[in-house]
């Protein structure tokens, strides 16, 4: 198996993933997964597709992630891993798709409009 290259996005986070056969090492920006994400929930989110397809410990995954916060980065990585697993074995697609891991969450922060304090919030109005 050659190296599989995929990309995952969420909000302003972009995760570029390189997956190959291996022993289960997951590296994010040069650090092990356990050191990169401090909370256990983010580690679980990243590993969800691997646990679902029972492929945990079978691939070495190197990830370069940029932009956004830790939640957006974790969900971008989850999308990239899901796409890589589908690229590796097409028969996994219905299982992963049913859980919603292949859906790109396109929600972004709404831009600030002129004449407003934020996107929708108005300046305070004073009658007198």
JOJO-V606276 format. One line per field, one symbol per residue. ss: DSSP state (2 for helix, 1 for strand, 0 for the rest). Layout:
ss = ???
This chain:
ss = 00011111110011111111100001110011222200022222222222220000001111111100022222222222222222220222222222200000000000000000000000000000
